[in-house]
Amino acid sequence: MVAKRVPVPAPGLRMLVALVMLGPVMLGLCAPSAPALASEGTPSPDSIAVGTAAGTVPLGDSTAVVAPSPAMNAQLVVGSRRVRLIGAARNVVRSGPGDSFAVVGVYKGDTEFLVFAKSGDWYGVKLSETETGWVHHSLCKELDDMEGLEFKPNPRLYSRTGAFLIEGYAGGYAFDQKSNSFVAGGRLGYYVFDRVIVEGGVSWTHVYRPAEIVESLFNLSLEAEDFQMLSYQFMATYEFLPGRQMVPYVSAGMGSSIMEGESEPSWNFGAGTTVYLSRRTAVRWEVRLFHFETGAANARQPHDNVELTLGSLYLF
C-alpha cells in the first residue's frame, strides 16, 4: 500500500488563511453593540425610535429630546417661581428661615433663584441641584406670584359668621369628682361673630355611687348616691382660631341642675377643640366644670362636677 502525500501549505499561506477565517470573529468582538430596537422589524428612516425608561418615543422628521429620568433622591421644587437678589454685592443666604441659622453662601445682586418654600419673611431657594438655602425678603424681589407657596398647617378657610350649629355629645360625668356616670346631651348654637358663638343645651346623667364611709372633721358618715339629673345651660363660646379646620375654644355660662325634685342654679366654664371634617361637619371634645349648691338655706352644700365629652356637630 502506497501512502498518498498531502501537500502542506507554506507557513505564510497558513497565517493568511487563519486571518481570513478569524477576521470576522475579531471584528464582531471589538465592534460596539447595536442599540436594541423597541419593536421587531427594521424602522423606516423617517421614524427612528429611542428607548427610554418610560417607554419608546417615536421621532419623526424632527428631532425630539428625551428628558432624563429624575435622580433617586432628587429634591423636588414646587413650581417655577423665582426671586432675584436686589441687595448689594454681598447677599447672605442662610441654612434656615432665621438670622440664627448658619450662613451657607454670599451671592451678588441680580442673582436669580428658584423658590421651593416660604416661611414668614424668608424664601427657601434652590442654590444648586443638591443645595438649598433661605434668603430674607428684604434682599430679593419676587419675579412670580408667591401666593399659596407658604405652608400653613391650620389655614383659615372661610367665615362661619351667621351659621347655626347643632351638636350631640356623650361622655363621662363625675359628681363631686367622686362618682363616674354616663352623660348625654345636645346643643344648638349660633355664630354671632367669627369668634363668638352663643349656645343653649340640655344634658342628662344618672349619678350612682355605692354606699361608702366618708370621714369628716368630727365624725364618720355613710354616703350613697343614686339619682337622675337633668341640666340645661346657656353659654358663650370664644374661638381662638376662627374659620380654620382645628379650632380651640373656651366657654362659660349659666344654667340650672334639676335633681331629686329640686332645681338649683349653676354656672359652668370649660375648654375644648373643634376639628372640622368638612365645611359643615365636625367633631368636638371638651372638658367642663359645673358648680352649684344644694340643701337648706342655712346648710348649703357646694358641688363641683366635671364633665368630659366627645360630640359631633353640623353647621347649617
QUIRALIN-V228070 format. One record per residue. RES is the residue in three letters. PHI is phi in whole degrees, -180 to 180 (NA if undefined). PSI is psi in whole degrees, -180 to 180 (* if undefined). Layout:
# QUIRALIN-V228070
<<RES:PHI:PSI> <RES:PHI:PSI>>
This chain:
# QUIRALIN-V228070
<<MET:NA:129> <VAL:-103:122> <ALA:-72:135> <LYS:-90:128> <ARG:-88:125> <VAL:-93:131> <PRO:-70:134> <VAL:-98:129> <PRO:-65:155> <ALA:-67:156> <PRO:-57:-40> <GLY:-65:-37> <LEU:-69:-38> <ARG:-63:-39> <MET:-65:-39> <LEU:-65:-42> <VAL:-64:-40> <ALA:-63:-40> <LEU:-65:-39> <VAL:-65:-40> <MET:-76:-39> <LEU:-89:-11> <GLY:-59:-51> <PRO:-60:-36> <VAL:-66:-45> <MET:-64:-40> <LEU:-66:-36> <GLY:-67:-35> <LEU:-73:-33> <CYS:-88:-24> <ALA:-73:145> <PRO:-66:148> <SER:-72:142> <ALA:-76:146> <PRO:-64:142> <ALA:-71:139> <LEU:-85:146> <ALA:-71:-27> <SER:-140:164> <GLU:-71:155> <GLY:96:168> <THR:-96:124> <PRO:-71:152> <SER:-77:157> <PRO:-59:-29> <ASP:-85:-1> <SER:-142:86> <ILE:-95:133> <ALA:-104:134> <VAL:-113:123> <GLY:-80:134> <THR:-130:174> <ALA:-67:-30> <ALA:-85:-15> <GLY:144:-164> <THR:-103:128> <VAL:-107:113> <PRO:-74:135> <LEU:-112:118> <GLY:-86:-131> <ASP:-71:-23> <SER:-104:158> <THR:-89:129> <ALA:-109:142> <VAL:-101:122> <VAL:-88:125> <ALA:-68:137> <PRO:-69:154> <SER:-68:142> <PRO:-67:149> <ALA:-65:158> <MET:-59:-43> <ASN:-113:31> <ALA:-66:141> <GLN:-84:126> <LEU:-79:141> <VAL:-111:129> <VAL:-78:110> <GLY:67:-158> <SER:-133:37> <ARG:-77:142> <ARG:-131:157> <VAL:-131:155> <ARG:-124:132> <LEU:-69:134> <ILE:-121:2> <GLY:-74:-169> <ALA:-73:-156> <ALA:-70:-20> <ARG:-119:99> <ASN:-107:117> <VAL:-84:130> <VAL:-114:130> <ARG:-110:170> <SER:-81:-11> <GLY:-152:171> <PRO:-80:73> <GLY:174:157> <ASP:-70:-17> <SER:-81:-10> <PHE:-81:156> <ALA:-69:152> <VAL:-80:128> <VAL:-106:-12> <GLY:179:160> <VAL:-127:126> <TYR:-125:154> <LYS:-77:162> <GLY:-65:158> <ASP:73:4> <THR:-76:134> <GLU:-107:143> <PHE:-132:149> <LEU:-78:138> <VAL:-102:130> <PHE:-113:-12> <ALA:-162:166> <LYS:-143:135> <SER:-138:102> <GLY:65:-121> <ASP:-95:14> <TRP:-118:142> <TYR:-109:133> <GLY:-86:121> <VAL:-121:155> <LYS:-97:114> <LEU:-82:-36> <SER:-155:-170> <GLU:-67:-22> <THR:-124:-4> <GLU:-124:144> <THR:-132:164> <GLY:-158:-180> <TRP:-130:134> <VAL:-127:141> <HIS:-73:148> <HIS:-65:-23> <SER:-72:-14> <LEU:-99:1> <CYS:-145:167> <LYS:-122:135> <GLU:-75:127> <LEU:-98:-13> <ASP:-138:168> <ASP:-72:123> <MET:-99:10> <GLU:-64:134> <GLY:83:-1> <LEU:-79:-35> <GLU:-72:133> <PHE:-82:124> <LYS:-124:114> <PRO:-66:-25> <ASN:-139:67> <PRO:-71:156> <ARG:-75:126> <LEU:-96:-50> <TYR:-168:171> <SER:-89:140> <ARG:-108:10> <THR:-59:133> <GLY:89:-1> <ALA:-91:148> <PHE:-97:155> <LEU:-136:146> <ILE:-128:136> <GLU:-135:142> <GLY:-122:140> <TYR:-146:165> <ALA:-153:160> <GLY:174:-148> <GLY:-116:151> <TYR:-135:124> <ALA:-109:104> <PHE:-78:123> <ASP:56:21> <GLN:58:29> <LYS:-119:-41> <SER:-109:146> <ASN:-110:119> <SER:-131:163> <PHE:-83:141> <VAL:-134:144> <ALA:-142:149> <GLY:-170:-176> <GLY:-151:160> <ARG:-142:155> <LEU:-128:128> <GLY:-133:169> <TYR:-144:131> <TYR:-79:100> <VAL:-72:-47> <PHE:-131:179> <ASP:-63:-28> <ARG:-105:-14> <VAL:-116:129> <ILE:-123:137> <VAL:-105:135> <GLU:-136:148> <GLY:-131:139> <GLY:-151:168> <VAL:-139:145> <SER:-143:158> <TRP:-134:142> <THR:-149:152> <HIS:-110:106> <VAL:-84:123> <TYR:-141:127> <ARG:-142:122> <PRO:-60:157> <ALA:-60:135> <GLU:-148:155> <ILE:-84:125> <VAL:-115:128> <GLU:-94:126> <SER:-111:-171> <LEU:-69:-32> <PHE:-112:-26> <ASN:-156:-178> <LEU:-107:144> <SER:-138:155> <LEU:-103:118> <GLU:-119:142> <ALA:-149:152> <GLU:-135:131> <ASP:-160:91> <PHE:-157:164> <GLN:-103:146> <MET:-134:135> <LEU:-116:131> <SER:-129:147> <TYR:-134:148> <GLN:-141:152> <PHE:-126:125> <MET:-135:159> <ALA:-119:131> <THR:-117:135> <TYR:-116:124> <GLU:-98:137> <PHE:-85:-31> <LEU:-127:75> <PRO:-67:149> <GLY:77:4> <ARG:-103:179> <GLN:-78:-41> <MET:-111:118> <VAL:-127:104> <PRO:-77:154> <TYR:-154:164> <VAL:-125:155> <SER:-149:149> <ALA:-152:152> <GLY:-174:-172> <MET:-132:163> <GLY:-176:-148> <SER:-151:148> <SER:-120:127> <ILE:-111:120> <MET:-153:142> <GLU:51:40> <GLY:77:5> <GLU:-118:144> <SER:-114:123> <GLU:-120:133> <PRO:-66:149> <SER:-145:162> <TRP:-131:159> <ASN:-150:157> <PHE:-151:154> <GLY:-164:-179> <ALA:-151:157> <GLY:-173:-169> <THR:-140:135> <THR:-108:129> <VAL:-116:117> <TYR:-85:121> <LEU:-82:-26> <SER:-151:-171> <ARG:-66:-26> <ARG:-117:-16> <THR:-116:148> <ALA:-158:164> <VAL:-118:151> <ARG:-141:130> <TRP:-118:148> <GLU:-155:148> <VAL:-123:135> <ARG:-142:141> <LEU:-108:129> <PHE:-111:136> <HIS:-128:129> <PHE:-156:171> <GLU:-124:149> <THR:-132:166> <GLY:108:-180> <ALA:-67:164> <ALA:-62:-34> <ASN:-93:3> <ALA:-147:57> <ARG:-73:138> <GLN:-116:121> <PRO:-77:150> <HIS:-133:129> <ASP:-120:108> <ASN:-113:141> <VAL:-112:133> <GLU:-121:127> <LEU:-121:119> <THR:-135:160> <LEU:-133:128> <GLY:-140:172> <SER:-125:144> <LEU:-133:161> <TYR:-136:133> <LEU:-98:142> <PHE:-148:*>>
